[in-house]
Amino acid sequence: MALLALALSACVPAHRRPSWAVYPLQRQQPHDGLAVVSQPDGYGLHIWLETDTNATGICQPRWMVDPARLFNGDGSAPFSSGRASRAEFFAAVGRADVRRALRRESEALCRRRHPQRRFRWLEPPRSATALQGELWPLLQEADLLSDPKAIKAIEQQLLNPGGTSRRPSSPARRD
């Protein structure tokens, strides 16, 4: 029975099963993206790679768990558009070949962006429960809004280039 199941699964046409091709796919610069063909017909994930340099002297991967949707992954001109699901990301990073490629490309990206720092590998999260919230520095009000008094002074300078603030005179009265 197992032999029959194996024979039938081998009869699935190539375009109906994922190729699981894994290769670098540049986003903006070399080594900042990885294509993973995880679905039939060349569909899959375009995982975007980023670096984290918060630790002194160390460069490590910063995981972006919301990958782009890969199209034409088995073709000659792959591209990405939109977003793939996190579940697909977690399934892809569960594969050893994908993690090896991620490590290789992450290290190359760190060496390119921060050659003076030591590379440290961090395993990608494999489930939603493994996600840790990213702590970004809080923005202060001064970062968001301009001082209204300074804006008013600039406006007054633009309206009165002579430097004196003149009020419009009222029309002369004739008696």
Disulfide bonds with the S-S distance in Angstrom:
Cys59-Cys110 1.93
